[in-house]
Amino acid sequence: MEHPYLFFVKLFELIGLGHFAHEYPHVVYSWAVMVLLIIVGALGAKHISMIPGKVQNVFEMIISSLEEFTVSMAGEEGRRFFPFVATIFLYIFFANLAGLVPGCFSPTADLNTTLSCAIPVFFFTHYVGIKMHGVHYIKHFLGPVWWMIPIILPIEIIGHLARVLSLSFRLFGNIMGKELVLGILFMLAGAFFAPLPIMALGVFVSFVQAFIFYLLAVMYFTLAMDEAH
């Protein structure tokens, strides 16, 4: 669905990059989300002290909650990949929320963005497995007995490749659906009269989809660290 007005697209038009912005709005708004996260992170780290203030308390609560949840699922080894999954969670969450702001667009409502999040998870999963088990990581793909290898190996390969499709299409479909519903409501009721419960639902969906992506990524990493059976 074509958005009637996108603020950053108009901004790019002013600097002569309008064609690029109209062709790739998901890239433009991905950059906007990344800049926002950098600014928020810099502000959060600016006044770190032993006696935390309100802002530092909020940041510490968010990060520590995510870290504790990761460790509860993956064990102490989960601390190694926590920065990776936490970054993905925060990026996806803020990218999902972007579509709730008038004049903005959720970059995760484009399949290219969700694929660019899912593919690093795919490769990092196998990096974690190889880091933990070395060449023995191949046992995860071979099954319990040697004569089942011709059956198990193709199934495992297809299953791992399907994870990319599962992660990317689930996130894309849900956020695109949110964008369509809100877009229709804005056209019918106006930007200032759209039902607030639907906006609240949009925030909830944004969080849930980011958390599901994060949760599945942690599960994949945990499975890669486990011993093959």
C-alpha positions as semicolon CSV with decimal commas, in nm:
position;residue;x (nm);y (nm);z (nm)
1;M;0,000;0,000;0,000
2;E;0,137;0,341;-0,099
3;H;0,175;0,580;0,193
4;P;0,032;0,928;0,128
5;Y;0,319;1,101;0,308
6;L;0,654;0,977;0,437
7;F;0,858;1,238;0,621
8;F;1,206;1,100;0,555
9;V;1,125;1,031;0,190
10;K;1,032;1,399;0,152
11;L;1,354;1,490;0,332
12;F;1,557;1,283;0,085
13;E;1,377;1,459;-0,201
14;L;1,511;1,791;-0,074
15;I;1,871;1,666;-0,101
16;G;1,819;1,516;-0,448
17;L;1,776;1,152;-0,346
18;G;1,401;1,132;-0,392
19;H;1,415;0,850;-0,648
20;F;1,618;0,632;-0,413
21;A;1,390;0,711;-0,118
22;H;1,073;0,628;-0,314
23;E;1,228;0,306;-0,445
24;Y;1,370;0,188;-0,110
25;P;1,172;0,347;0,178
26;H;1,256;0,046;0,398
27;V;1,628;0,130;0,366
28;V;1,568;0,496;0,450
29;Y;1,365;0,410;0,759
30;S;1,612;0,139;0,862
31;W;1,877;0,411;0,868
32;A;1,644;0,632;1,070
33;V;1,586;0,355;1,326
34;M;1,959;0,285;1,350
35;V;2,038;0,654;1,405
36;L;1,767;0,668;1,673
37;L;1,913;0,364;1,851
38;I;2,264;0,512;1,838
39;I;2,139;0,840;1,985
40;V;1,937;0,665;2,257
41;G;2,233;0,440;2,341
42;A;2,471;0,736;2,356
43;L;2,236;0,929;2,584
44;G;2,190;0,623;2,805
45;A;2,565;0,574;2,841
46;K;2,647;0,942;2,884
47;H;2,592;0,969;3,259
48;I;2,667;0,619;3,391
49;S;2,735;0,621;3,765
50;M;2,747;0,383;4,060
51;I;2,427;0,546;4,185
52;P;2,201;0,519;3,880
53;G;1,948;0,785;3,794
54;K;1,604;0,727;3,645
55;V;1,723;0,697;3,285
56;Q;2,007;0,461;3,377
57;N;1,766;0,251;3,583
58;V;1,535;0,209;3,284
59;F;1,819;0,105;3,054
60;E;1,964;-0,135;3,311
61;M;1,623;-0,291;3,372
62;I;1,567;-0,355;3,000
63;I;1,914;-0,494;2,935
64;S;1,933;-0,703;3,251
65;S;1,587;-0,851;3,190
66;L;1,684;-0,958;2,839
67;E;2,017;-1,094;2,960
68;E;1,861;-1,293;3,243
69;F;1,603;-1,440;3,007
70;T;1,874;-1,535;2,758
71;V;2,085;-1,700;3,029
72;S;1,779;-1,885;3,167
73;M;1,729;-2,042;2,823
74;A;2,084;-2,094;2,700
75;G;2,283;-2,112;3,024
76;E;2,594;-1,908;3,099
77;E;2,715;-1,960;2,742
78;G;2,424;-1,742;2,634
79;R;2,612;-1,434;2,754
80;R;2,846;-1,476;2,456
81;F;2,577;-1,412;2,197
82;F;2,355;-1,188;2,412
83;P;2,479;-0,860;2,251
84;F;2,384;-0,999;1,910
85;V;2,029;-1,107;1,998
86;A;1,965;-0,799;2,213
87;T;2,066;-0,572;1,924
88;I;1,833;-0,758;1,688
89;F;1,547;-0,736;1,938
90;L;1,587;-0,362;1,993
91;Y;1,622;-0,290;1,621
92;I;1,314;-0,494;1,527
93;F;1,107;-0,350;1,811
94;F;1,183;0,012;1,719
95;A;1,144;-0,066;1,348
96;N;0,802;-0,215;1,418
97;L;0,700;0,090;1,621
98;A;0,806;0,331;1,347
99;G;0,489;0,261;1,150
100;L;0,276;0,393;1,435
101;V;0,423;0,742;1,394
102;P;0,240;0,955;1,134
103;G;0,469;1,016;0,837
104;C;0,683;0,712;0,915
105;F;0,705;0,357;0,782
106;S;0,798;0,029;0,949
107;P;1,103;-0,107;0,762
108;T;1,009;-0,454;0,888
109;A;0,695;-0,431;0,672
110;D;0,929;-0,503;0,380
111;L;1,053;-0,857;0,319
112;N;1,403;-0,734;0,234
113;T;1,445;-0,600;0,587
114;T;1,318;-0,913;0,760
115;L;1,541;-1,130;0,541
116;S;1,840;-0,913;0,633
117;C;1,763;-0,990;0,999
118;A;1,698;-1,363;0,947
119;I;2,006;-1,443;0,736
120;P;2,261;-1,328;1,002
121;V;2,076;-1,543;1,258
122;F;2,110;-1,842;1,023
123;F;2,485;-1,798;0,979
124;F;2,549;-1,707;1,343
125;T;2,365;-2,023;1,452
126;H;2,618;-2,238;1,269
127;Y;2,905;-2,022;1,387
128;V;2,796;-2,087;1,746
129;G;2,767;-2,461;1,675
130;I;3,110;-2,484;1,515
131;K;3,261;-2,269;1,793
132;M;3,121;-2,507;2,057
133;H;3,178;-2,845;1,888
134;G;3,431;-2,794;1,611
135;V;3,404;-3,050;1,330
136;H;3,176;-3,262;1,552
137;Y;2,899;-3,008;1,489
138;I;2,824;-3,206;1,172
139;K;2,670;-3,474;1,395
140;H;2,368;-3,245;1,439
141;F;2,284;-3,317;1,075
142;L;2,355;-3,691;1,056
143;G;2,105;-3,854;1,290
144;P;2,159;-4,119;1,560
145;V;2,279;-4,403;1,334
146;W;2,490;-4,397;1,018
147;W;2,245;-4,575;0,790
148;M;1,987;-4,296;0,844
149;I;2,222;-4,026;0,712
150;P;2,071;-4,022;0,357
151;I;1,730;-3,952;0,514
152;I;1,822;-3,726;0,806
153;L;2,079;-3,505;0,630
154;P;1,842;-3,362;0,361
155;I;1,568;-3,314;0,623
156;E;1,804;-3,125;0,854
157;I;1,935;-2,904;0,571
158;I;1,581;-2,820;0,457
159;G;1,477;-2,756;0,819
160;H;1,764;-2,513;0,879
161;L;1,698;-2,328;0,554
162;A;1,329;-2,310;0,643
163;R;1,422;-2,118;0,957
164;V;1,517;-1,821;0,741
165;L;1,176;-1,827;0,572
166;S;0,998;-1,877;0,903
167;L;1,172;-1,584;1,073
168;S;1,143;-1,344;0,781
169;F;0,790;-1,420;0,656
170;R;0,635;-1,432;1,004
171;L;0,772;-1,089;1,096
172;F;0,699;-0,940;0,753
173;G;0,342;-1,073;0,741
174;N;0,243;-0,951;1,085
175;I;0,396;-0,604;1,052
176;M;0,260;-0,559;0,701
177;G;-0,083;-0,653;0,835
178;K;-0,046;-0,394;1,110
179;E;0,055;-0,131;0,855
180;L;-0,245;-0,210;0,633
181;V;-0,495;-0,197;0,920
182;L;-0,361;0,133;1,053
183;G;-0,341;0,279;0,703
184;I;-0,706;0,194;0,637
185;L;-0,811;0,341;0,973
186;F;-0,618;0,661;0,907
187;M;-0,788;0,701;0,570
188;L;-1,133;0,633;0,714
189;A;-1,108;0,823;1,044
190;G;-0,822;1,065;0,990
191;A;-0,476;1,072;1,146
192;F;-0,600;1,247;1,461
193;F;-0,910;1,033;1,513
194;A;-0,779;0,681;1,459
195;P;-0,902;0,457;1,743
196;L;-0,651;0,456;2,026
197;P;-0,717;0,089;2,113
198;I;-0,591;-0,005;1,767
199;M;-0,278;0,202;1,825
200;A;-0,224;0,026;2,157
201;L;-0,269;-0,306;1,978
202;G;-0,006;-0,193;1,728
203;V;0,242;-0,137;2,012
204;F;0,161;-0,479;2,154
205;V;0,204;-0,650;1,815
206;S;0,534;-0,465;1,763
207;F;0,669;-0,595;2,093
208;V;0,539;-0,951;2,048
209;Q;0,685;-0,989;1,699
210;A;1,024;-0,855;1,810
211;F;1,021;-1,086;2,111
212;I;0,924;-1,392;1,904
213;F;1,211;-1,324;1,663
214;Y;1,449;-1,284;1,957
215;L;1,314;-1,596;2,129
216;L;1,349;-1,814;1,819
217;A;1,704;-1,686;1,760
218;V;1,802;-1,780;2,118
219;M;1,642;-2,124;2,075
220;Y;1,836;-2,186;1,753
221;F;2,162;-2,087;1,920
222;T;2,085;-2,308;2,220
223;L;2,013;-2,607;1,997
224;A;2,340;-2,548;1,813
225;M;2,527;-2,554;2,147
226;D;2,366;-2,877;2,264
227;E;2,532;-3,210;2,209
228;A;2,402;-3,405;1,909
229;H;2,188;-3,710;1,990
